């Protein structure tokens, strides 16, 4: 049985894409070891069909953290035998590339975003330049590369002249079922639920405007499930705007537990701003999670997201991020039962097509070479 080590920089608990890849590799006969890190607030991992290892680091953010992580990952890969390496995102690529050359191992790269253009690097020219230099040095030398949508694949091809295969962040096909009632989950039974979920609720993702929009929406709550850089600010904003009765926060949840909440939503938000290349061409997990849960979507008019929403006719798009405008769209979705019924019917079809069972075929074609 050939062994593959899959590397990520996160704590493994909520990365659905990497979990699906690891499960697929296991089904193909590989012995899989997924390596990440343990944070101070990391939740327990659910049962997996493969091995996991989370490194304990001294630092959790900043340049020292990235240096420590890359050194530790390099040493881990050096000391652990494998037949194949899989690097997820630019922040794990350098140690994987060095080990692949040192040990003469094949390397597969999965780029989940346009890492060098994330808003966290905007205005930090020295840091951004460092990551771009790493990408420019290694990317053209890679043989097998995946990314999450056609737009990003095109950008990478234009930059580096290499073929990039597309595997979207679609979940496993799921039967629509309610396992726990709203009462069981502590959710109100007499109000509509507008849901914003995700492990990366960060700046410029529309969360602040969604909260402010609730000033104009009655008989509904905004349910925010997940983590991210702005959660603390969002909680403060909720208090400052006296919206405690309209906004509920729940920390990050494991995949299965999160789905029990998602199915109760009346509308799902994915309203990133068009402020950088990475967000402009994003195609987030939560969009497909909403689809599998049969939740109508309220989305930004961004190329990849709007393509899905309009093609399958499963919700509405916002035209701008003014809170009053977002509120008007929310009310359109919550107060039109006839339209909701149409969206729900369309969501059934979308869920049957946009699923991992279909998407993983592209992945299998590449990994069969190394099986």
C-alpha positions in Angstrom: 0.0 0.0 0.0 1.5 3.3 -1.1 1.6 6.1 1.5 0.7 9.7 0.8 1.3 12.6 3.2 -1.2 15.5 2.7 -0.2 18.8 4.2 -2.3 21.8 5.3 -1.6 24.7 7.6 -5.0 24.7 9.4 -6.1 22.5 12.3 -8.0 19.9 10.1 -11.3 20.3 11.9 -13.3 22.2 9.3 -11.4 21.7 6.0 -14.0 19.8 4.0 -12.1 19.9 0.7 -9.0 18.3 2.2 -11.1 15.7 4.1 -12.9 14.7 0.8 -9.6 14.4 -1.0 -8.1 12.2 1.8 -11.2 10.0 1.8 -11.0 9.6 -2.0 -7.3 8.7 -1.8 -8.1 6.1 0.9 -10.8 4.6 -1.4 -8.2 4.3 -4.1 -6.0 2.2 -1.9 -3.5 4.8 -0.6 -2.5 4.9 3.1 -3.2 8.5 3.9 -1.6 10.7 6.6 -3.0 14.2 6.9 -0.7 16.7 8.7 -1.7 20.1 10.1 -1.5 21.9 13.4 -3.3 22.1 16.7 -4.4 25.6 17.8 -5.3 26.6 21.4 -9.0 26.7 20.5 -9.0 23.6 18.1 -12.0 21.4 18.4 -11.8 17.6 18.5 -11.6 15.8 15.2 -14.5 13.6 14.1 -13.8 10.0 13.0 -11.7 9.8 9.9 -11.0 6.9 7.5 -7.3 8.0 7.4 -4.6 8.9 9.9 -4.1 12.5 11.1 -1.4 14.4 12.9 -1.6 17.9 14.3 1.6 19.6 15.3 1.8 21.7 18.4 3.4 25.0 17.6 4.7 27.8 19.9 3.3 30.6 17.7 -0.1 31.0 16.1 0.3 34.0 13.8 2.7 36.4 12.2 6.0 35.8 10.4 7.5 33.7 13.2 4.5 31.4 13.0 4.9 30.8 9.3 8.7 30.2 9.7 8.1 27.8 12.6 5.4 25.9 10.7 7.4 25.5 7.5 10.5 24.3 9.5 8.4 21.8 11.5 6.7 20.6 8.4 10.0 20.2 6.6 11.4 18.1 9.4 8.2 16.0 9.6 8.2 15.2 5.9 12.0 14.5 6.2 11.5 12.0 9.0 8.4 10.2 7.7 8.5 7.9 4.8 6.0 8.3 1.9 5.5 7.6 -1.8 3.6 10.8 -2.6 3.3 14.3 -1.3 0.2 16.5 -1.5 0.6 20.2 -0.7 -2.5 22.4 0.0 -2.0 26.1 -0.6 1.1 28.2 -0.9 1.9 28.2 2.8 2.7 24.5 2.7 4.4 24.4 -0.7 8.0 25.2 0.0 8.8 22.4 2.5 6.9 19.9 0.3 8.8 21.0 -2.8 12.2 20.8 -1.0 11.4 17.3 0.3 10.1 16.1 -3.1 13.4 17.1 -4.6 15.5 15.7 -1.7 13.7 12.4 -1.7 12.8 12.3 -5.4 9.1 12.0 -4.6 6.2 13.1 -6.8 4.3 16.2 -5.6 0.7 17.2 -6.2 -0.3 20.8 -5.5 -3.8 21.9 -4.6 -4.3 25.7 -4.6 -7.6 26.6 -2.9 -7.3 30.3 -3.6 -5.2 33.0 -5.2 -3.1 33.1 -2.1 -0.8 36.0 -3.0 -3.9 38.3 -3.5 -5.8 37.6 -0.3 -6.8 40.9 1.5 -4.6 40.0 4.5 -1.6 40.6 2.3 -2.9 43.8 0.7 -0.7 46.8 1.8 2.0 44.4 3.2 4.3 44.6 0.1 7.3 42.9 1.7 5.3 39.9 2.9 3.3 39.7 -0.4 6.5 39.9 -2.4 8.0 37.0 -0.4 5.0 34.7 -1.1 5.0 35.7 -4.8 8.6 34.9 -5.1 8.0 31.4 -3.6 5.1 30.8 -6.0 7.0 32.1 -9.0 10.0 29.9 -8.3 8.1 26.7 -7.7 4.7 26.8 -9.6 6.1 26.5 -13.1 8.1 23.4 -12.1 5.0 21.5 -10.8 3.5 18.7 -12.9 0.1 18.2 -11.3 -1.9 21.2 -10.0 -5.5 21.5 -8.9 -7.5 24.6 -8.1 -11.1 25.4 -7.3 -12.6 27.0 -10.4 -12.0 27.9 -14.0 -11.2 31.6 -13.4 -8.3 30.8 -11.0 -7.1 28.0 -13.4 -7.0 30.6 -16.2 -5.1 33.1 -14.0 -2.5 30.6 -13.0 -2.1 29.5 -16.6 -1.6 33.1 -17.8 1.0 33.7 -15.0 3.0 30.5 -15.3 2.1 28.8 -18.5 1.1 25.5 -16.9 -2.0 23.3 -17.0 -4.2 23.5 -13.9 -7.1 21.1 -13.4 -10.3 22.2 -11.7 -11.9 20.4 -8.8 -14.6 22.6 -7.2 -15.3 22.7 -3.5 -18.5 20.6 -3.8 -19.6 18.3 -0.9 -20.7 14.8 -0.9 -24.3 14.2 -2.2 -26.6 14.3 0.8 -30.1 13.2 1.4 -32.2 16.1 2.7 -33.2 15.3 6.2 -33.7 17.1 9.5 -31.9 15.1 12.3 -32.5 17.7 15.0 -35.3 20.2 15.5 -34.8 23.9 15.9 -35.7 23.4 19.6 -33.0 20.7 19.9 -30.4 23.1 18.5 -31.6 26.1 20.6 -32.8 28.0 17.6 -36.0 30.1 17.5 -39.0 28.3 16.0 -41.0 31.4 15.3 -38.5 33.4 13.2 -36.9 33.0 9.8 -33.2 32.1 9.8 -30.6 33.9 7.6 -27.4 31.9 7.8 -23.7 32.9 7.3 -21.4 30.0 7.9 -17.7 29.4 7.3 -14.3 28.8 8.8 -12.9 32.0 7.2 -15.3 34.8 8.2 -12.7 37.5 7.6 -12.4 41.1 6.4 -14.3 42.2 3.3 -16.6 39.2 3.3 -19.8 41.2 3.9 -20.4 40.0 7.5 -20.5 43.5 8.9 -23.0 44.7 6.3 -25.1 41.6 7.0 -25.3 42.5 10.6 -26.3 46.1 9.9 -28.9 44.9 7.4 -30.7 43.2 10.3 -31.8 46.7 11.5 -34.2 46.7 8.6 -35.4 43.1 8.8 -38.1 41.9 11.2 -39.2 38.4 12.3 -35.8 36.9 11.4 -32.4 36.3 12.9 -28.9 36.3 11.4 -27.2 33.1 12.5 -23.4 33.2 12.1 -21.6 29.9 12.5 -17.9 29.6 12.3 -14.6 31.4 13.0 -12.4 34.1 11.4 -10.5 37.3 12.0 -13.5 39.5 12.4 -15.7 37.5 14.8 -14.7 39.6 17.8 -15.5 42.8 15.9 -18.8 41.4 14.7 -19.8 40.6 18.3 -18.9 44.1 19.4 -20.8 45.6 16.5 -23.9 43.5 17.4 -23.8 44.9 20.9 -23.1 48.5 19.8 -26.1 48.4 17.4 -28.3 46.7 20.0 -29.0 43.8 17.7 -28.4 41.0 20.3 -32.0 39.7 19.7 -31.4 39.5 15.9 -27.8 38.1 15.6 -26.7 34.7 17.1 -23.1 33.5 17.0 -22.1 29.8 17.2 -18.4 28.7 17.1 -16.9 26.4 14.5 -18.5 23.0 14.3 -17.5 19.7 12.8 -19.0 18.9 9.3 -21.8 16.7 10.4 -22.9 18.9 13.3 -22.8 22.0 11.1 -25.2 20.4 8.5 -27.8 19.9 11.2 -28.0 23.7 11.6 -27.7 24.5 7.9 -30.8 22.6 6.9 -32.9 24.9 9.1 -31.9 28.1 7.3 -34.4 30.0 5.1 -31.6 31.8 3.3 -27.8 31.3 3.1 -25.4 34.2 2.6 -22.2 34.3 0.6 -21.5 38.0 0.0 -17.8 38.5 -0.4 -16.8 41.9 -1.7 -15.1 42.5 -5.1 -12.0 44.1 -3.4 -9.3 41.7 -4.6 -8.6 39.0 -7.2 -8.9 36.2 -4.6 -12.5 37.1 -3.5 -13.6 38.1 -7.1 -13.0 34.6 -8.3 -13.9 32.7 -5.2 -16.2 29.7 -5.1 -16.6 29.0 -1.4 -17.5 25.7 0.3 -20.6 27.3 1.9 -22.3 27.9 -1.4 -22.4 24.2 -2.1 -23.2 23.3 1.5 -26.3 25.5 1.2 -27.2 23.7 -2.0 -26.9 20.3 -0.4 -29.1 21.5 2.5 -31.6 22.9 0.0 -31.2 26.5 1.3 -31.9 29.3 -1.2 -28.8 31.5 -1.6 -28.3 35.3 -1.4 -24.9 36.0 -3.1 -22.6 38.7 -4.3 -22.6 39.3 -8.1 -19.1 37.7 -8.5 -18.3 35.7 -11.7 -18.0 32.2 -10.4 -20.7 32.4 -7.7 -23.2 34.2 -9.8 -22.7 31.6 -12.6 -24.0 28.9 -10.2 -26.8 30.9 -8.7 -28.2 32.1 -12.0 -27.6 28.9 -14.0 -29.5 26.8 -11.4 -31.9 29.5 -10.4 -31.5 29.0 -6.7 -31.6 32.5 -5.2 -30.9 36.1 -5.6 -27.8 38.4 -6.1 -27.0 41.6 -4.4 -26.0 44.7 -6.4 -24.0 46.4 -3.7 -23.1 46.1 0.0 -25.3 48.8 1.3 -27.0 47.3 4.4 -30.4 48.7 3.3 -30.0 47.0 -0.1 -28.9 43.7 1.5 -32.0 43.9 3.8 -34.3 44.4 0.8 -33.0 41.3 -0.8 -33.3 39.3 2.4 -36.9 40.4 2.7 -37.5 39.4 -0.9 -36.3 35.9 -0.1 -38.1 35.5 3.2 -41.5 37.0 2.2 -42.2 35.2 -1.1 -43.3 31.6 -0.4 -44.1 30.9 -4.1 -40.6 31.8 -5.2 -39.1 29.8 -2.4 -40.9 26.7 -3.5 -39.4 27.2 -7.0 -35.9 27.7 -5.6 -36.3 24.6 -3.4 -37.3 22.5 -6.4 -34.3 23.8 -8.4 -32.0 23.1 -5.4 -32.8 19.4 -5.6 -31.5 19.3 -9.2 -28.4 21.4 -8.3 -27.6 19.1 -5.4 -27.7 16.0 -7.6 -25.2 17.6 -10.0 -22.9 19.7 -7.8 -21.6 16.9 -5.6 -18.2 15.2 -4.9 -19.3 12.0 -6.5 -19.1 13.8 -9.9 -16.3 16.1 -9.1 -13.7 13.6 -7.8 -13.4 11.9 -11.2 -10.9 14.6 -12.2 -8.9 14.0 -9.1 -8.9 10.2 -9.6 -7.5 10.5 -13.1 -4.3 12.2 -11.7 -3.8 10.1 -8.6 -4.3 6.8 -10.5 -0.8 7.5 -12.0 0.7 7.0 -8.6 -1.6 4.3 -7.2 
